[in-house]
Protein backbone atom coordinates (compact mmCIF):
# COMPACT_ATOMS: atom_id res chain seq x y z
CA UNK A 1 0.00 0.00 0.00
CA UNK A 2 1.16 3.52 -0.71
CA UNK A 3 2.47 5.62 2.16
CA UNK A 4 1.17 8.83 0.67
CA UNK A 5 -1.76 9.08 -1.65
CA UNK A 6 -3.08 12.26 -3.13
CA UNK A 7 -6.52 12.06 -4.72
CA UNK A 8 -8.20 14.68 -6.89
CA UNK A 9 -6.15 17.52 -5.46
CA UNK A 10 -6.93 21.03 -6.66
CA UNK A 11 -5.76 24.31 -5.21
CA UNK A 12 -6.03 28.00 -6.04
CA UNK A 13 -4.30 31.12 -4.82
CA UNK A 14 -6.40 34.24 -5.12
CA UNK A 15 -8.50 32.92 -7.97
CA UNK A 16 -5.54 31.50 -9.91
CA UNK A 17 -5.66 27.73 -10.12
CA UNK A 18 -2.23 26.31 -9.27
CA UNK A 19 -3.04 22.60 -9.04
CA UNK A 20 -5.55 20.77 -11.22
CA UNK A 21 -7.17 17.55 -9.92
CA UNK A 22 -3.89 15.84 -9.23
CA UNK A 23 -3.51 12.17 -8.35
CA UNK A 24 -0.31 10.70 -6.98
CA UNK A 25 0.68 7.69 -4.92
CA UNK A 26 4.08 7.24 -3.34
CA UNK A 27 5.33 4.03 -1.79
CA UNK A 28 7.22 3.66 1.44
CA UNK A 29 10.97 4.02 0.89
CA UNK A 30 10.53 5.42 -2.59
CA UNK A 31 12.55 8.37 -3.87
CA UNK A 32 10.24 10.47 -5.99
CA UNK A 33 11.32 13.62 -7.75
CA UNK A 34 8.99 16.23 -9.01
CA UNK A 35 10.31 18.13 -11.99
CA UNK A 36 8.78 21.11 -13.66
CA UNK A 37 9.53 24.71 -14.47
CA UNK A 38 9.31 27.48 -11.90
CA UNK A 39 5.71 28.29 -11.07
CA UNK A 40 4.36 24.86 -12.06
CA UNK A 41 3.01 24.24 -8.55
CA UNK A 42 5.77 22.03 -7.10
CA UNK A 43 6.10 24.02 -3.88
CA UNK A 44 2.33 24.17 -3.40
CA UNK A 45 2.06 20.41 -3.80
CA UNK A 46 4.82 19.83 -1.23
CA UNK A 47 3.23 22.30 1.17
CA UNK A 48 -0.09 20.51 0.91
CA UNK A 49 1.53 17.11 1.44
CA UNK A 50 3.33 18.51 4.51
CA UNK A 51 -0.10 19.66 5.75
CA UNK A 52 1.01 23.29 5.85
CA UNK A 53 -1.94 24.13 3.68
CA UNK A 54 -5.42 22.76 3.31
CA UNK A 55 -6.17 22.00 -0.35
CA UNK A 56 -9.10 23.66 -2.07
CA UNK A 57 -10.37 20.23 -3.08
CA UNK A 58 -9.22 16.64 -2.83
CA UNK A 59 -7.95 14.27 -0.18
CA UNK A 60 -4.61 13.17 1.15
CA UNK A 61 -4.10 9.73 2.63
CA UNK A 62 -1.15 9.04 4.88
CA UNK A 63 -0.42 5.41 5.66
CA UNK A 64 -3.93 4.53 4.52
CA UNK A 65 -5.70 7.09 6.67
CA UNK A 66 -7.51 10.06 5.22
CA UNK A 67 -6.13 13.25 6.76
CA UNK A 68 -8.75 15.55 8.29
CA UNK A 69 -8.85 19.17 7.14
CA UNK A 70 -8.25 20.48 10.66
CA UNK A 71 -7.53 19.28 14.16
CA UNK A 72 -4.79 17.77 16.28
CA UNK A 73 -4.27 14.75 14.05
CA UNK A 74 -2.59 16.96 11.45
CA UNK A 75 0.22 17.81 13.90
CA UNK A 76 0.71 14.13 14.74
CA UNK A 77 1.03 13.22 11.07
CA UNK A 78 3.17 16.25 10.29
CA UNK A 79 5.57 15.08 12.97
CA UNK A 80 6.22 11.93 10.95
CA UNK A 81 7.45 14.09 8.07
CA UNK A 82 9.97 16.84 7.61
CA UNK A 83 10.23 19.53 4.97
CA UNK A 84 13.37 21.34 3.82
CA UNK A 85 12.16 24.58 2.29
CA UNK A 86 13.75 26.14 -0.75
CA UNK A 87 15.05 29.22 1.01
CA UNK A 88 16.71 27.94 4.17
CA UNK A 89 15.31 29.75 7.19
CA UNK A 90 17.54 29.33 10.19
CA UNK A 91 16.39 30.48 13.59
CA UNK A 92 18.31 33.20 15.41
CA UNK A 93 19.86 30.57 17.70
CA UNK A 94 23.06 28.53 17.75
CA UNK A 95 23.54 25.85 15.10
CA UNK A 96 23.09 23.24 17.82
CA UNK A 97 19.80 24.74 19.04
CA UNK A 98 18.55 25.04 15.47
CA UNK A 99 19.08 21.34 14.86
CA UNK A 100 17.75 20.38 18.30
CA UNK A 101 14.47 22.30 17.88
CA UNK A 102 12.36 19.57 16.30
CA UNK A 103 13.51 16.95 18.81
CA UNK A 104 12.71 19.26 21.73
CA UNK A 105 9.26 19.92 20.28
CA UNK A 106 8.70 16.18 20.23
CA UNK A 107 9.68 15.94 23.88
CA UNK A 108 12.90 13.95 23.32
CA UNK A 109 15.25 13.60 26.31
CA UNK A 110 18.12 16.07 26.37
CA UNK A 111 20.91 13.46 26.50
CA UNK A 112 19.48 11.69 23.44
CA UNK A 113 19.23 15.07 21.69
CA UNK A 114 22.92 15.80 22.26
CA UNK A 115 23.85 12.43 20.80
CA UNK A 116 21.63 12.72 17.73
CA UNK A 117 22.46 16.34 16.97
CA UNK A 118 26.20 15.74 17.19
CA UNK A 119 25.91 12.72 14.92
CA UNK A 120 23.95 14.61 12.28
CA UNK A 121 26.21 17.68 12.42
CA UNK A 122 29.12 15.40 11.64
CA UNK A 123 27.20 13.89 8.75
CA UNK A 124 26.63 17.28 7.11
CA UNK A 125 30.15 18.44 7.98
CA UNK A 126 29.17 21.17 10.42
CA UNK A 127 30.55 19.71 13.65
CA UNK A 128 32.87 22.70 14.04
CA UNK A 129 29.95 25.16 13.90
CA UNK A 130 28.00 23.77 16.86
CA UNK A 131 27.94 26.96 18.94
CA UNK A 132 27.86 29.54 16.18
CA UNK A 133 24.78 31.64 15.69
CA UNK A 134 23.15 30.14 12.60
CA UNK A 135 22.36 33.60 11.22
CA UNK A 136 26.08 34.18 10.64
CA UNK A 137 26.39 31.20 8.23
CA UNK A 138 26.70 31.33 4.45
CA UNK A 139 23.84 30.19 2.21
CA UNK A 140 25.32 26.73 1.68
CA UNK A 141 26.02 26.25 5.38
CA UNK A 142 22.53 27.45 6.28
CA UNK A 143 21.04 24.93 3.84
CA UNK A 144 23.11 22.18 5.49
CA UNK A 145 21.76 23.27 8.89
CA UNK A 146 18.24 23.12 7.44
CA UNK A 147 18.90 19.63 6.06
CA UNK A 148 20.44 18.45 9.36
CA UNK A 149 17.48 19.90 11.25
CA UNK A 150 15.13 17.74 9.19
CA UNK A 151 17.27 14.59 9.08
CA UNK A 152 17.85 14.52 12.84
CA UNK A 153 14.13 13.83 13.23
CA UNK A 154 14.52 10.56 11.31
CA UNK A 155 11.31 11.35 9.43
CA UNK A 156 9.34 8.70 7.59
CA UNK A 157 8.91 11.19 4.78
CA UNK A 158 11.46 13.80 3.80
CA UNK A 159 10.21 16.60 1.56
CA UNK A 160 12.82 18.66 -0.26
CA UNK A 161 12.00 21.78 -2.23
CA UNK A 162 14.78 22.73 -4.64
CA UNK A 163 17.40 21.89 -2.00
CA UNK A 164 20.28 23.22 -4.07
CA UNK A 165 18.70 26.19 -5.82
CA UNK A 166 20.85 29.32 -5.51
CA UNK A 167 23.83 27.40 -4.13
CA UNK A 168 27.39 27.37 -5.46
CA UNK A 169 28.64 24.14 -7.07
CA UNK A 170 30.61 23.01 -4.00
CA UNK A 171 27.69 23.50 -1.63
CA UNK A 172 25.43 21.80 -4.16
CA UNK A 173 27.73 18.78 -4.25
CA UNK A 174 27.81 18.58 -0.45
CA UNK A 175 24.02 18.72 -0.18
CA UNK A 176 23.56 16.18 -3.00
CA UNK A 177 26.00 13.82 -1.31
CA UNK A 178 24.01 13.86 1.93
CA UNK A 179 20.70 13.45 0.10
CA UNK A 180 21.93 10.52 -1.94
CA UNK A 181 23.35 8.90 1.21
CA UNK A 182 19.92 9.13 2.83
CA UNK A 183 18.27 7.88 -0.36
CA UNK A 184 20.54 4.81 -0.43
CA UNK A 185 19.53 3.84 3.13
CA UNK A 186 16.05 3.19 1.71
CA UNK A 187 14.41 3.87 5.04
CA UNK A 188 13.17 7.36 4.26
CA UNK A 189 10.53 8.10 1.67
CA UNK A 190 11.70 11.15 -0.23
CA UNK A 191 9.81 13.63 -2.37
CA UNK A 192 12.07 16.18 -3.97
CA UNK A 193 11.04 19.07 -6.17
CA UNK A 194 13.66 20.33 -8.59
CA UNK A 195 13.99 22.08 -11.88
CA UNK A 196 17.46 20.61 -12.26
CA UNK A 197 16.87 17.71 -14.63
CA UNK A 198 20.10 15.84 -13.92
CA UNK A 199 19.53 16.04 -10.17
CA UNK A 200 16.01 14.71 -10.57
CA UNK A 201 17.31 11.90 -12.72
CA UNK A 202 20.26 10.78 -10.58
CA UNK A 203 18.41 10.18 -7.35
CA UNK A 204 14.94 9.21 -8.35
CA UNK A 205 13.22 5.86 -8.46
CA UNK A 206 10.36 7.63 -10.13
CA UNK A 207 9.87 11.05 -11.64
CA UNK A 208 6.74 13.14 -11.95
CA UNK A 209 6.51 15.96 -14.45
CA UNK A 210 4.43 18.85 -13.19
CA UNK A 211 3.50 21.37 -15.85
CA UNK A 212 1.14 24.24 -15.18
CA UNK A 213 -0.41 22.58 -12.15
CA UNK A 214 -1.00 19.25 -13.86
CA UNK A 215 0.93 16.08 -13.18
CA UNK A 216 1.40 15.30 -16.84
CA UNK A 217 3.50 12.16 -16.61
CA UNK A 218 5.03 9.89 -14.00
CA UNK A 219 7.49 7.14 -14.65
CA UNK A 220 11.12 6.13 -14.30
CA UNK A 221 13.90 8.20 -15.82
CA UNK A 222 13.84 6.32 -19.14
CA UNK A 223 10.09 6.78 -19.53
CA UNK A 224 10.28 10.47 -18.89
CA UNK A 225 13.42 11.33 -20.83
CA UNK A 226 13.03 8.94 -23.77
CA UNK A 227 9.29 8.49 -24.01
CA UNK A 228 7.77 11.82 -23.07
CA UNK A 229 4.03 11.63 -23.18
CA UNK A 230 3.42 14.83 -25.13
CA UNK A 231 5.12 17.76 -26.79
CA UNK A 232 5.12 19.82 -23.58
CA UNK A 233 6.95 17.15 -21.59
CA UNK A 234 9.30 16.49 -24.50
CA UNK A 235 10.16 20.17 -24.62
CA UNK A 236 10.68 20.37 -20.89
CA UNK A 237 12.91 17.31 -20.59
CA UNK A 238 15.24 18.55 -23.32
CA UNK A 239 14.14 16.67 -26.42
CA UNK A 240 15.29 19.30 -28.85
CA UNK A 241 14.12 17.65 -32.02
CA UNK A 242 10.35 17.57 -32.07
CA UNK A 243 9.26 17.04 -35.68
CA UNK A 244 5.69 17.38 -36.83
CA UNK A 245 4.61 14.62 -39.20
CA UNK A 246 2.08 12.06 -40.38
CA UNK A 247 2.47 8.28 -40.30
CA UNK A 248 2.31 6.98 -43.83
CA UNK A 249 3.13 3.34 -43.22
CA UNK A 250 3.21 0.83 -40.41
CA UNK A 251 5.11 -2.34 -41.05
CA UNK A 252 4.79 -4.60 -38.02
CA UNK A 253 5.66 -1.90 -35.48
CA UNK A 254 8.12 0.02 -37.62
CA UNK A 255 6.43 3.15 -38.86
CA UNK A 256 7.43 5.68 -41.47
CA UNK A 257 6.70 9.28 -40.61
CA UNK A 258 6.73 12.04 -43.18
CA UNK A 259 8.32 15.13 -41.72
CA UNK A 260 9.34 18.60 -42.88
CA UNK A 261 8.24 20.60 -45.92
CA UNK A 262 9.68 17.95 -48.26
CA UNK A 263 7.80 15.11 -46.51
CA UNK A 264 10.92 13.13 -45.87
CA UNK A 265 10.23 9.71 -44.36
CA UNK A 266 11.92 8.77 -41.12
CA UNK A 267 11.56 5.39 -39.46
CA UNK A 268 10.51 4.85 -35.90
CA UNK A 269 9.21 2.13 -33.61
CA UNK A 270 5.55 2.67 -32.82
CA UNK A 271 2.13 1.10 -32.88
CA UNK A 272 0.22 4.06 -34.23
CA UNK A 273 -1.77 3.37 -37.41
CA UNK A 274 -1.26 4.96 -40.79
CA UNK A 275 -2.67 8.47 -41.15
CA UNK A 276 -2.06 9.42 -37.50
CA UNK A 277 -0.77 12.95 -36.93
CA UNK A 278 2.23 12.72 -34.65
CA UNK A 279 5.40 14.29 -33.36
CA UNK A 280 8.67 12.46 -33.84
CA UNK A 281 10.99 13.18 -30.92
CA UNK A 282 14.72 12.61 -31.09
CA UNK A 283 17.13 13.49 -28.29
CA UNK A 284 20.13 15.43 -29.64
CA UNK A 285 22.60 13.04 -27.98
CA UNK A 286 21.04 10.11 -29.89
CA UNK A 287 22.08 11.52 -33.24
CA UNK A 288 25.53 10.67 -34.54
CA UNK A 289 27.25 12.58 -37.27
CA UNK A 290 29.45 10.99 -39.91
CA UNK A 291 31.16 11.98 -43.15
CA UNK A 292 28.81 11.76 -46.17
CA UNK A 293 28.26 8.41 -47.91
CA UNK A 294 28.93 6.70 -44.61
CA UNK A 295 27.28 3.28 -44.44
CA UNK A 296 25.36 2.51 -41.27
CA UNK A 297 23.04 -0.19 -39.98
CA UNK A 298 20.79 2.53 -38.54
CA UNK A 299 17.51 2.89 -40.40
CA UNK A 300 17.70 6.65 -40.49
CA UNK A 301 20.57 8.26 -42.33
CA UNK A 302 20.18 11.71 -43.83
CA UNK A 303 22.55 13.93 -45.68
CA UNK A 304 22.45 17.63 -44.77
CA UNK A 305 24.26 20.90 -44.39
CA UNK A 306 25.58 22.19 -41.08
CA UNK A 307 23.91 25.52 -40.34
CA UNK A 308 25.43 26.25 -36.98
CA UNK A 309 28.01 24.87 -34.53
CA UNK A 310 27.99 25.97 -30.91
CA UNK A 311 30.66 24.56 -28.62
CA UNK A 312 30.05 24.67 -24.89
CA UNK A 313 32.74 23.01 -22.80
CA UNK A 314 33.34 19.41 -23.90
CA UNK A 315 30.25 19.21 -26.12
CA UNK A 316 29.25 20.76 -29.41
CA UNK A 317 25.67 21.46 -30.41
CA UNK A 318 25.36 21.13 -34.17
CA UNK A 319 22.36 22.28 -36.17
CA UNK A 320 21.84 20.55 -39.51
CA UNK A 321 19.39 21.12 -42.32
CA UNK A 322 18.57 17.83 -44.05
CA UNK A 323 15.25 18.88 -45.50
CA UNK A 324 14.06 19.09 -41.92
CA UNK A 325 16.01 20.65 -39.06
CA UNK A 326 17.94 18.51 -36.60
CA UNK A 327 20.06 19.37 -33.61
CA UNK A 328 22.78 16.93 -32.63
CA UNK A 329 25.01 16.86 -29.61
CA UNK A 330 28.50 15.51 -30.27
CA UNK A 331 31.76 15.67 -28.38
CA UNK A 332 34.00 18.58 -29.18
CA UNK A 333 36.67 16.13 -30.34
CA UNK A 334 34.47 14.43 -32.90
CA UNK A 335 33.24 17.83 -34.10
CA UNK A 336 36.87 18.73 -34.74
CA UNK A 337 37.66 15.39 -36.40
CA UNK A 338 34.72 15.84 -38.76
CA UNK A 339 35.82 19.42 -39.32
CA UNK A 340 32.27 20.57 -38.66
CA UNK A 341 31.57 24.13 -39.68
CA UNK A 342 28.83 26.07 -41.34
CA UNK A 343 28.07 24.81 -44.83
CA UNK A 344 29.82 21.47 -44.37
CA UNK A 345 27.95 18.42 -45.71
CA UNK A 346 27.46 15.64 -43.16
CA UNK A 347 25.43 12.55 -42.56
CA UNK A 348 23.05 12.53 -39.56
CA UNK A 349 22.31 9.02 -38.33
CA UNK A 350 19.89 7.77 -35.72
CA UNK A 351 18.21 4.49 -34.89
CA UNK A 352 14.51 3.84 -35.32
CA UNK A 353 14.43 3.01 -31.61
CA UNK A 354 15.88 6.44 -30.88
CA UNK A 355 12.79 8.10 -32.28
CA UNK A 356 9.89 8.44 -29.91
CA UNK A 357 6.47 9.00 -31.46
CA UNK A 358 3.82 10.98 -29.63
CA UNK A 359 0.32 11.66 -30.78
CA UNK A 360 -0.46 15.26 -31.68
CA UNK A 361 -3.20 17.14 -29.88
CA UNK A 362 -3.06 15.19 -26.59
CA UNK A 363 -2.81 16.92 -23.26
CA UNK B 1 21.36 78.70 32.64
CA UNK B 2 22.91 78.87 36.10
CA UNK B 3 19.91 76.95 37.49
CA UNK B 4 20.57 74.06 35.15
CA UNK B 5 24.21 73.95 36.09
CA UNK B 6 23.42 74.21 39.77
CA UNK B 7 20.77 71.54 39.35
CA UNK B 8 23.33 69.31 37.72
CA UNK B 9 25.89 69.72 40.53
CA UNK B 10 23.13 69.31 43.08
CA UNK B 11 22.07 66.05 41.41
CA UNK B 12 25.60 64.70 41.62
CA UNK B 13 25.78 65.84 45.23
CA UNK B 14 22.48 64.12 46.07
CA UNK B 15 23.50 60.92 44.36
CA UNK B 16 26.94 60.81 45.95
CA UNK B 17 25.65 61.69 49.40
CA UNK B 18 22.86 59.10 48.99
CA UNK B 19 20.36 61.61 50.33
CA UNK B 20 17.83 59.43 52.17
CA UNK B 21 14.71 61.20 50.95
CA UNK B 22 15.85 61.31 47.33
CA UNK B 23 16.83 57.65 47.47
CA UNK B 24 13.45 56.76 48.91
CA UNK B 25 11.58 58.70 46.21
CA UNK B 26 13.71 57.22 43.44
CA UNK B 27 13.26 53.74 44.88
CA UNK B 28 9.51 54.23 44.97
CA UNK B 29 9.40 55.44 41.38
CA UNK B 30 11.42 52.43 40.33
CA UNK B 31 9.32 49.91 42.24
CA UNK B 32 5.94 51.34 41.23
CA UNK B 33 6.76 51.76 37.54
CA UNK B 34 8.82 48.55 37.47
CA UNK B 35 5.91 46.57 38.93
CA UNK B 36 3.44 48.21 36.55
CA UNK B 37 5.70 47.40 33.59
CA UNK B 38 6.33 43.82 34.70
CA UNK B 39 2.64 43.08 35.27
CA UNK B 40 1.60 44.77 32.05
CA UNK B 41 4.28 42.79 30.13
CA UNK B 42 3.06 39.53 31.64
CA UNK B 43 -0.41 40.31 30.32
CA UNK B 44 0.42 42.09 27.06
CA UNK B 45 3.11 39.85 25.56
CA UNK B 46 0.92 36.70 25.61
CA UNK B 47 -2.16 38.71 24.67
CA UNK B 48 -0.29 40.39 21.83
CA UNK B 49 0.85 36.95 20.59
CA UNK B 50 -2.71 35.71 20.77
CA UNK B 51 -3.91 38.63 18.66
CA UNK B 52 -1.03 38.23 16.20
CA UNK B 53 -1.43 34.49 15.64
CA UNK B 54 -5.21 34.47 15.28
CA UNK B 55 -7.25 35.59 12.36
CA UNK B 56 -10.54 37.15 13.25
CA UNK B 57 -12.87 39.78 11.90
CA UNK B 58 -12.01 43.29 13.00
CA UNK B 59 -8.36 42.47 13.74
CA UNK B 60 -7.17 45.42 11.67
CA UNK B 61 -9.61 47.73 13.46
CA UNK B 62 -8.52 46.42 16.85
CA UNK B 63 -4.86 47.08 16.04
CA UNK B 64 -5.74 50.59 14.86
CA UNK B 65 -7.57 51.26 18.12
CA UNK B 66 -4.62 49.94 20.15
CA UNK B 67 -2.25 52.20 18.25
CA UNK B 68 -4.53 55.20 18.71
CA UNK B 69 -4.49 54.58 22.46
CA UNK B 70 -0.69 55.14 22.43
CA UNK B 71 -1.58 58.83 22.69
CA UNK B 72 -3.97 58.47 25.60
CA UNK B 73 -3.03 61.28 28.04
CA UNK B 74 -2.13 60.10 31.52
CA UNK B 75 -4.53 62.57 33.13
CA UNK B 76 -7.44 60.85 31.38
CA UNK B 77 -6.34 57.54 32.87
CA UNK B 78 -5.85 59.31 36.20
CA UNK B 79 -9.41 60.55 35.96
CA UNK B 80 -10.72 57.11 35.03
CA UNK B 81 -8.88 55.34 37.86
CA UNK B 82 -9.86 58.11 40.27
CA UNK B 83 -13.54 57.69 39.45
CA UNK B 84 -13.22 53.91 39.60
CA UNK B 85 -11.66 53.82 43.08
CA UNK B 86 -13.10 56.95 44.67
CA UNK B 87 -15.25 56.28 47.70
CA UNK B 88 -18.49 56.57 45.73
CA UNK B 89 -17.06 54.76 42.69
CA UNK B 90 -17.79 51.16 41.63
CA UNK B 91 -14.61 49.83 43.30
CA UNK B 92 -14.53 52.40 46.10
CA UNK B 93 -14.90 49.72 48.76
CA UNK B 94 -11.39 48.45 48.07
CA UNK B 95 -10.08 51.70 49.54
CA UNK B 96 -6.98 51.80 47.37
CA UNK B 97 -7.26 55.37 46.08
CA UNK B 98 -4.13 57.37 47.02
CA UNK B 99 -2.05 54.22 47.48
CA UNK B 100 0.85 52.85 45.38
CA UNK B 101 -1.51 50.07 44.23
CA UNK B 102 -3.77 52.58 42.52
CA UNK B 103 -0.70 54.15 40.87
CA UNK B 104 0.44 50.76 39.60
CA UNK B 105 -3.01 50.07 38.18
CA UNK B 106 -3.08 53.49 36.50
CA UNK B 107 0.34 53.04 34.94
CA UNK B 108 -0.52 49.51 33.79
CA UNK B 109 -3.55 50.86 31.95
CA UNK B 110 -1.43 53.65 30.52
CA UNK B 111 1.24 51.38 29.02
CA UNK B 112 -0.97 48.46 27.98
CA UNK B 113 -1.68 49.88 24.50
CA UNK B 114 2.04 50.52 23.93
CA UNK B 115 3.09 47.06 25.05
CA UNK B 116 0.31 45.35 23.09
CA UNK B 117 0.81 47.37 19.93
CA UNK B 118 4.58 47.07 19.90
CA UNK B 119 4.47 43.34 20.73
CA UNK B 120 2.17 42.78 17.76
CA UNK B 121 4.40 44.79 15.47
CA UNK B 122 7.49 42.98 16.81
CA UNK B 123 5.92 39.62 16.00
CA UNK B 124 4.82 40.81 12.56
CA UNK B 125 8.49 41.48 11.85
CA UNK B 126 9.22 37.73 11.93
CA UNK B 127 8.90 36.32 8.42
CA UNK B 128 6.15 33.88 7.52
CA UNK B 129 8.83 31.44 6.36
CA UNK B 130 10.09 31.12 9.94
CA UNK B 131 6.58 30.18 11.04
CA UNK B 132 6.29 27.65 8.18
CA UNK B 133 9.69 26.17 8.97
CA UNK B 134 8.79 25.69 12.62
CA UNK B 135 5.45 24.15 11.69
CA UNK B 136 7.17 21.79 9.23
CA UNK B 137 9.59 20.70 11.92
CA UNK B 138 6.63 19.61 14.03
CA UNK B 139 6.08 22.54 16.35
CA UNK B 140 2.59 22.85 17.85
CA UNK B 141 0.97 26.25 17.54
CA UNK B 142 2.09 27.12 21.07
CA UNK B 143 5.68 26.00 20.33
CA UNK B 144 5.65 28.02 17.12
CA UNK B 145 4.42 31.12 18.97
CA UNK B 146 7.16 30.70 21.56
CA UNK B 147 9.82 30.38 18.86
CA UNK B 148 8.53 33.45 17.03
CA UNK B 149 8.58 35.38 20.30
CA UNK B 150 12.22 34.34 20.77
CA UNK B 151 13.01 35.41 17.19
CA UNK B 152 11.45 38.80 17.93
CA UNK B 153 13.09 39.20 21.31
CA UNK B 154 14.98 42.42 20.48
CA UNK B 155 11.85 44.17 19.30
CA UNK B 156 9.75 42.81 22.18
CA UNK B 157 12.36 44.07 24.62
CA UNK B 158 12.19 47.48 22.96
CA UNK B 159 8.45 47.42 23.63
CA UNK B 160 9.04 46.68 27.31
CA UNK B 161 11.64 49.45 27.60
CA UNK B 162 9.25 51.83 25.90
CA UNK B 163 6.47 50.87 28.31
CA UNK B 164 8.71 51.32 31.33
CA UNK B 165 9.85 54.70 30.05
CA UNK B 166 6.28 55.88 29.62
CA UNK B 167 5.33 54.63 33.12
CA UNK B 168 8.22 56.19 35.04
CA UNK B 169 7.97 59.49 33.20
CA UNK B 170 4.25 60.15 33.53
CA UNK B 171 3.02 62.56 36.18
CA UNK B 172 -0.71 63.19 35.65
CA UNK B 173 -1.99 59.82 36.74
CA UNK B 174 0.51 59.44 39.61
CA UNK B 175 -0.55 62.80 40.99
CA UNK B 176 -4.29 62.21 40.64
CA UNK B 177 -4.54 58.68 42.02
CA UNK B 178 -1.46 58.71 44.25
CA UNK B 179 -2.01 62.08 45.80
CA UNK B 180 1.71 62.86 46.17
CA UNK B 181 1.69 61.85 49.84
CA UNK B 182 5.17 62.29 51.31
CA UNK B 183 6.77 59.02 52.28
CA UNK B 184 3.94 56.97 50.72
CA UNK B 185 3.02 57.86 47.14
CA UNK B 186 5.51 60.58 46.33
CA UNK B 187 7.55 59.64 43.25
CA UNK B 188 10.17 61.49 41.21
CA UNK B 189 7.81 63.12 38.73
CA UNK B 190 5.31 64.29 41.34
CA UNK B 191 8.17 65.68 43.43
CA UNK B 192 9.55 67.58 40.43
CA UNK B 193 6.14 69.10 39.85
CA UNK B 194 5.80 70.08 43.52
CA UNK B 195 9.34 71.44 43.96
CA UNK B 196 9.04 73.50 40.76
CA UNK B 197 5.85 75.12 42.00
CA UNK B 198 7.64 75.86 45.28
CA UNK B 199 10.41 77.57 43.27
CA UNK B 200 12.95 74.92 44.29
CA UNK B 201 14.35 74.55 40.78
CA UNK B 202 17.71 73.03 41.70
CA UNK B 203 16.15 70.04 43.40
CA UNK B 204 13.62 69.66 40.59
CA UNK B 205 16.36 69.58 37.98
CA UNK B 206 18.42 67.21 40.09
CA UNK B 207 15.49 64.82 40.32
CA UNK B 208 14.98 65.04 36.54
CA UNK B 209 18.56 63.98 36.03
CA UNK B 210 18.19 61.14 38.52
CA UNK B 211 15.12 59.92 36.65
CA UNK B 212 17.06 59.72 33.41
CA UNK B 213 19.88 57.99 35.23
CA UNK B 214 17.44 55.37 36.55
CA UNK B 215 16.08 54.82 33.05
CA UNK B 216 19.62 54.29 31.80
CA UNK B 217 20.31 51.64 34.45
CA UNK B 218 17.08 49.80 33.68
CA UNK B 219 17.96 49.85 29.99
CA UNK B 220 21.40 48.41 30.63
CA UNK B 221 20.04 45.66 32.86
CA UNK B 222 17.31 44.64 30.38
CA UNK B 223 19.75 44.61 27.47
CA UNK B 224 22.13 42.41 29.44
CA UNK B 225 19.29 40.06 30.27
CA UNK B 226 18.28 39.54 26.65
CA UNK B 227 21.83 39.05 25.42
CA UNK B 228 22.21 35.96 27.58
Interface residues (C-beta under 8 A of the other chain):
Chain A: X47 X50 X52 X75 X78 X79 X81 X82 X83 X85 X87 X89 X91 X92 X93 X101 X102 X105 X106 X146 X149 X150 X153 X159
Chain B: X127 X129 X130 X132 X133 X134 X135 X136 X137 X138 X139 X140 X143 X147 X150 X151
